[in-house]
Amino acid sequence: MSLYCGIAFKRKFFWCYRLLSTYVTKTRYLFELKEDDDACKKAQQTGAFYLFHGLAPLLQTSAHQYMAPQHSLLELERLLGKFGQNAQRIDDSVLIGCSEQQKAWFALDLGLDNSSSISASLSKPEMETELKGSFIELRKALLQLNAKDASLLSTAQALLRWHDAHQFCSRSGQPTKKNLAGSKRVCPSNNIIYYPQIQVNLRELETAAWFSHHEVATALKRKGPYTQQQNGTFPFWLPPKLAISHQLIKEWVEKQTSSSLPA
């Protein structure tokens, strides 16, 4: 019995050590890409790109689920040429993570022109036809994505939105410049550095959490006051029916429910 427990402990220790080692390695690699533009440029050569348009990710349908296609640098350069956009648009992409094999992942919004490059000559529907997918609002597709894509796309959207809203210095009013990874923006006139917030701003929100489709649907059906439960917590609360946010949530739940029904 003691021998069995010893072997089990060693195995558990080995896997914990391996997970920790992988996490540390990835963290160090991402830190290098965020601090070194040359290293980030090199990572783009073998990396993968997720595409957005107006902060909506490009998604494809597969077996009643959404999947987020990846594009290599060469594919992206070819697509940008077809869309009438300069290859320099790639510099507008942001680093959003990497695989265990240190394959870097980036996100680029084709509808947000953060540079002096040429605006797109193709319309959004024409882009979708070429890309064989659709640009879908993330909040409407989130629960039909796998955990990896949901996390990556959420990070990408938040980072792309932050860069779009911080193109000018709040002190000087001059244009700011992002580093290649998109981990910061710098005002050349006064060297002020701006960093994205990728965590919850507790000055604006008390808390934030993920909720499943079932939890949201149950909350919509709940009637009466929100009383404290036996475990001391309160049930998931929704805005009142007259609120626009309530109607958006209701629309999303109904759409997800109907799409999951058999044909």
N, C-alpha and C positions, 0 to 999 in steps of 0.2 A: 504493500500500500504506500509506504514511504517512498519507494523507488518510483512508482507511478506518479505520485504528487510532485516529485522532484523533476521528472521529465516534463510534466505538464507546465510547471512553473518556468522551466527553461524555454519551452516553446513560446509561452506567453511573453516572456521577457524578450525573446528574439524578435517577435513580431512588433512589440511596442518599440523596441530599439530601431527596427527597420522603418517603421512609420515616422518616428521622430527624426531619423536621419534623412529620410526623403523630404520631409517638411522643411528641415533646416537647409538642405541643398537647394530646394526650389526657392526658398526665401532669399537666400544669398544670390542666386542667379537673377531673380527679379530685381533685387536691389542694384545689382551691377547694371542691368539694362536701363533702370530708371536714372542712374547717375552718369552713365557713359553713352553719349549719342552714337559713337562709333560702334560700340558693342550692340546697341539697339538696331542700328542700321544693318549690321551683319545678321542679327537674329531675324530680321524681316525677310532675308533671302530664303530661309528655310521655314519660316513661320506660316501661320494660317490667318486669314482675315475673315471676320464676320461683317456683313454689310447691313447698313441701316439707311433709311430715307425719312427725314423729318422725325428722327428718334424712334421710328418704328422698324424693328428688325426684319430682315428677309427670312421668310419661313417657307418650308415645303411640307406638304401633307403626306403622311405615311401611316397607314393602319390606324386611322382615327386619332392620330397624334401629330404634333408639329415637330419638325426637326430643323435645326439651323445649319444650313450648308456652309462649308468652309471653302475658301479660295486661296490658292497659292499666289505668290507675288507676281509670277508671270501671267497667271489667269487674270489677276486684277488689273495689271497694266494693259492687257488686251481689251478688257471690258471698258476701262476708262477711255481708251481710244475710240471705241464704238459709241460711247456715250458723249463724246465731244468734250471730255474733260482732260486736263493736263495730268501727266503722270506725277507731277509735283503734289497732287492731291493726296498721295500716299503719306506725305509728311503730316497730314491732318489726322492720321489714324492715332489711336491710343492703345497702349499696352494694357491688356486685361487679365493676363495670367499666363501659365505655361503648363505643359504636361510633365509627367515624371521623367520623361526623356529629354526635357528641356527644349521642347518645341514651343516657341512663343506664340501666343494668341493675341491678335489685334482686332480692333473694331474701327470701321470707317463709315461716316454718314455721307451718302452721296447727295443728300438734299440740303446739307448745311455747308455753305461756302465760307470757310474760315481763312481762306488765303486769297491771293490775287490771281488765282488760276481762272480759266475760262469756265463760265457757268454751263451746266448741262444743256445740250441741245436736244436730248431726248426727254420725253415726258415720263412721268412715273409709271404709267401703264406700259409704255414701250420698254422701259427698263425691266419691269416684271416679266414681260414676255421673253426677253433675252435671257433673263436669269432663271426662268422656269420656276418662279415662286411668287410670293406676294409679300408686300410690306404690311405687316399686321401690328396693331397696337399691342404692346407687350402685356398690358394689364388684362387684355381679353384672351391672350394665348397662354398665359403663364402656367396654368395648371394642366395644360396639355403638352407641356415640355418635360423632358427628363430633368433630373435634378442638376446635372452638370450644365446643360444649356440654360436652364432657368437662372442659375446663379451667375453664369458668365454674361448673359444678355442683360441681366439687371445691373451688374457692375458696369457693363459697357454703356448702357443707356444713361446711368447716373453720371458717368465721367464725361460722355459726349455733351450732355445737357450743361454740366458745369463749365466746360470750355466755351460753349456757345454763349453762356451768360457772363463770362469773365474775359471778354476780348479787350477790355479797356481798363486801365488802372484807375482805381477809385480815388487815388490821391492826385495824380497829374492829368488824368483824362486821356493820356496817350495810349496807343495800342500796346497790348502786352504780347509777348512771344512765348509759345509753348516749347518745352524741350521735346525731343523726338518721341519719347515714351508717353508724353502727356501726363507726367506725374507732377508737373508744376508749370506755372506761367511767371514770366519775369517782365517787369517794366524796364525797358532800356534807359529811360530818362532818369530814374532814381534807384534802380536795382532792387526795388521791392519785389519779394517773391511771394506768390500766391499758391497755396496748396489745396487740392480738393478735399472735401470732408468725406471717401468710399464707404463711414459709420453714421448712426443717428445723432442729429443735433438736438441735445436735450434742452436747449434753450427754446427750441421751436416745437418739439414734440415731447410728451411725457414718456412715451414708449412706442415701440413698433414690433410687429410680429407677423408671421406667416399664418394663413388660415386655409384649410382645405375647402374644396367645393362643398363637401357635406356640411362643414361647420357654417359656411355662409348661408347655404340653403336652409339649414335648421334655424338660423337666426332670423331669416326672413319670415318664417312661419310662426315664430314665437310671438305670443300675445301677452298682454299684461305687464306688470312692473318687473324690472330686472332685480330679482332678489338674490341675496348671497347664497351660494351653494354650500353643501355640507363640508367641502374641502376648504372653505373660507374664501374662494374666489368668486368672481362675478361672471356670468355668461357673456359671450361675445356680443357686443352692442353695435347696433346699426343706427345711422342717422334717421331722423323721422321721415315719413313717407313723402312729405312735401319738399324735402331737400333734393336737389339735383343729384347729389352723390348717391342717395338711396335708389333713385331711378336707374342710375348707371350700373349699380351693383345688381339690381333686379334684372336688368336687361342681360347682363353678363351671365347670371345664373341660368336664366331661361334659355339662352343661346347654347350654353354648355350642355344643359340637360337634353335639349332637342337633338343636338349633334351626336349624342352618345346613344340615342335610341336606334334599334336595328331598323334597316330599310324595309 
